[in-house]
Amino acid sequence: MRNQTELAWDISKKAGARIGYRWGGREFNHFNDFLPGDEDHFVGLEKTALLGLWARPTHALRLNFDLEHTNYNSVFVRLSPRKEARYRFQTTYTPRPWATLSGSINILQQSNADAQTQFVGHNQNYGLTASLAPRERFGMDLAYNFNSVIQNALICFDDTPPAGVSLPFVANANGTTSFCAANDPANPLLANSYYTNHTNFGMATIRFRFDKRTTVNAGGSVTNVDGIVPQFNILQPQGSAQYEYFQPVVNLSVDLGHKLAWNSGWNYYQYSEGSFVGPTAPRYFHANSLTESLRYAF
C-alpha cells in the first residue's frame, strides 16, 4: 500500500519545482520461524521525501532533477536497506536543428547499519549521447555509459577448501566469536561479502546515404566490465565480473522500388574474460553473423 502527495509550482515559463511525501506499508503474515523469536506478523513502513526541479533557460536547453530520500522502520530480509536515496538528473541540448546532445545521471544509495548486517550498496549510472545529422546524406550517433554497482554486507557461510589450498576470503572469515555460529551452526563463518562491478560502454555508428535508394550504416560498440566477487572455490573464475565484449556492425539497405527493399547486415561478436590464472582458462568466443532480408512495405 502506498499514498503519495505532491505540490507542483511553475515559477515561470523557464523553471519549476515540486515537493512531495510518500507513505507506504507492507505486511507479512505467517512468517516462517527460521530462528527463535521470528514473528508471524510483520509490518514495515516506508517514509519518503520527494523533491523535483526543472529549468529551461533557453529554447535549446532543458534540465530536470529529481530526489527521493526514504527511511524504512524495519526490513524483511537482511539485504533490505533501512535508508535509501535516489538522485536523477537529465539534460537535453539542441544547439542546431540537426544536433541533439543528452546527458543523464541516475544514482541509488542504500544502507542498513544493523550490527549483524552492515549493508552498504549503490548503483550509479552516467550517460552521454549525441545524434548528429548535418547533411541529408550523412548522420552520426555516439553514446557512452558508465555504471558502477557495489554491494557489501556481512554473510554467514560454511566452506572447507581442499588440503593445501588457501582462499583468502575463507581464511579471513571469523568462526569463533561471530553470531553466525550461535544462530546458524550449519554456517558458522562470518565475513564481509563484497561485490563490485564497473562497466564502461561506448557506441558509435555512421549513416551514409549514397543516393535516394542506397543507405549504409556502419559502426559498433564496446563493453568493458571490471568487477570483484568473493572466491569460495579454487575453480571459480571471475567470469562475467571481468570481461570485454566487441560488436562491430554494418548494414546495407537498397530501395528496389515497388515498395520493396533489400537489406543485408553483418555482425561480429567477440567475448573474452579477464580472470585469475588457475586450473580453468578464461572463456573466449567470437562469431560472424550475416543476415539477408527482403522487406515489403504496404
N, C-alpha and C positions, 0 to 999 in steps of 0.2 A: 504494500500500500504506500502511495506517495501523494503528497499535496504540495503544490508549488504556487507561490505568489510573486508577481513581478510588477515593477513600476518602471515604465519607459518614458524618457523625456528627450524630445528632439530640440536641442538647444538652438539650433539654427539649421539652415539647409546644408551646412557643411560639417556638422558634428552632432552627436547624440550620446546618450548614456542610458543604462538601465541597472537597477538593483533588484535583488530578489532573495527569497528564502525558500528552501525546500525541506520538508519534513517527511521522513519515511519510517516505516516499521515493518519488521519481518518477524514471523512467529513460527516456531517449530514445536510440534507435539510428538510424544512417544520417541524422544531422542534415545538412541541405544546406550546402554550402560557399559561402555568400554572400560571405564575406570570407576572406582568407588566414589560416590558423590556426584556423578553426572546427573544432569537434570532431565526430566521427562517433558518439561515445559520450558521453552527457552524463547526469550523476546529480545530482539535487537532493534535499536533506534538509530536513525540517521538524521543529522542536522547539518544542513549545507547553506553557506552564504554564497550568493551569486553576484557577479559584477560584470558588466559589459560596456565597452566603449567603441564608438565608430567615428571615423573622420573622413571627409572628402575635401581636402584643402584645394584641390583643382579638379577639373573635369577628368583628368587623366589618371589621378591617383586616388586609391581607395584603401583605407586601413581599418581593420577590425581586431578587437582584443576582447577575450572572454576569460573569466577567472571563476573557479569553483573551489571552495575550501570546505571539506567535510570532516566531521567528527562522528565516530561510532561509539556508542556506550558499551558495546560488547562485540565479540566475534563468535563465529560458528565453527571455523576451522583455524588451525594455528597460523596459516599464512594469510589470513584475512587482516587487512590494515585497521588500525584504530584511528589513524589520521590519513587523509588523502587530499591532495591538491592537484588541480588541473589548470594549465595555462595554455591558451590557444591564441596565436597571432597570425593573421593573414593579410597580405597586401597584394594589390594588383596595380601595375603601372603601364599605361599605354601612351608612350611618347609620340608615336606615329600611328596612323590607321593600320599600317602593316606590321606593327611590332607590339607584342604583349609580353610583359615581364611579370612574374609572380613569385612570391616567397611565402613560406609558411613555417611556423614553429608550433609544435604540439608536445607539451611536457606533462608527464604524470609522475607525481612523487607520492610514495606510500611508506608508512612506518607503523610498527607495533612494538612499543618499548617494554612489553611484558618480559620479566626476568627469564622466563622459560621459552621465549620466542626470539626476541631481539631481531625482529624482521625489518629489513630496510630494502626498498626497491624503487626503481624508476624506469620509465620508458620515455626516452627523449628522441624526438624526430625533427629534423631540419631539412627543408627542401627548397630548391630553386628551379624555376622553369623559364624558358624563353621560346617564343614562337615568332619567327621572322619570315615575312614574305614580301621582300622589297620589289620583286618583279613578278609578273604574271606567270612566268615560266620557271621561277626559282623560289624555293622555300626551304626553311631550316627549322628543326625543333631540337632543343637542348634541354637536358634535365640533370640535376644532381640531387642526391638524397643521402643524408647520414642518419643512422638510427643507433641509439645506444640503449641497451637493456641490462639492468643489474638486479639481481635478486639474492639477498643474503639472509639466512635465518639459521637458528640452532636446530639440529635434527638428531634423532635417536636412531641408531642403526647397529648392525652386527656384521662383522667382516673378519675373516681369518685368511690372510694371504698364504700362498704355498710356502713351504720351507725354503729359506734363502731369499725370499722376495720381500722387499720393504717398500710400502706405499706410504709416502709422507702424510697424506690425508688421514689414513687409518692409524698410522703410528702416533700421530699427534692428538688423536682423539682421547677424551677423558673418560675412563671407565671405572674410576674408583669413587669419586665423590659426587658424581652427577646425579640429577633427579631421574635420569633415564633408567638406571639400574633399579631404583626403588619403584617406579611406576610401571615399567615395562621390562621385566627381566629378560625377555627374548631379544631385546635391542638395547644392550647396556651402554653402548658407546655414544658419547656426546661430542659433536663438532659443529663448527660454524660452516654450514654448507654455502657455497658461493656459485653463482652463475653469472657470467658476463658475456655480452655479445655486442660487438661493434661492426656495423655493416655500412660500407660505402657503395653507392650505386651511381653509375654515370651512364647517360644515354645521349646519342646524337644521331639524327637522321637528316638527310638532304633529299629534296624533291626536285627533279628536273622534268620539265615538260618540253620535249624537243619540237613538237608540233601539236596541232589540235587533236591528234589521235594517239600519240605515244607519250607515256609518263613512266619515269623510273624513280623509285625510292631506294636509297642506299644508306646504310648506317649500321649501328649495333649498340650493344650495351655490355657493361662490365659490372659484375658484383663481386666484392671482396669482403669476406667475413673473418673476423679475428675474435675468438672467444675462449673462455676457460670454464671447465666444469671439473668437479672433484673426480679423482680416479679411484674407483673401488676395485678394479680388476686390472692385472698386468696386461691383459689382452685388449683392454679398452682403448680404442683410438679416439682422437678428438672429433673425428667425423664431421658432421655439419657445423660444429663450433668453429672450425677453421677450414675455409675453402675459397676457391675462386671459380667464377662461372663467366664464360665468354659467349656472346651470341651475336655475331655479325649477321646482317640481313640485307638481301637485295630482292626487289620486286619490280616486275615489268608488266605494264598494262597497255594493251593496244586496242583501240576502238575500231572494230571491224565494220561498223555501220549496221543498219537494220536492227538496232537495239542489242547487238552482240558485242562482247568484249572478251579478248583472250588475256588471261593472267598467268604469269609464270613467276615463281618465287623460290629463292634458295636461302636456307638457314643452316648455320653451323653452330653446334652446341659443343662446349668443352667444359668439363667439370674436373677440378683437381683439388685434393685435400692437402693441407699442411698439418702434419701430425708428428708425434714423437717417434723416435727411432726405436723399434721393438720388434717383436715376433710378427707383427702384422704390418704390411706396407700400406701407405696412403692410397686410397682408391682414386682411380682416374678413368675417365671415359670421354669419348667425343663421337659426334655423329654428323653426317651431312644429310640434309633433307631437301628434296626438290618437289615442288608442288606445281601441277599444271591444272588449269580450270578454264571453262568456257561459261561466261555469265550472260544471261538473257534478262534484260530489264523490260518490264511492261507496266 
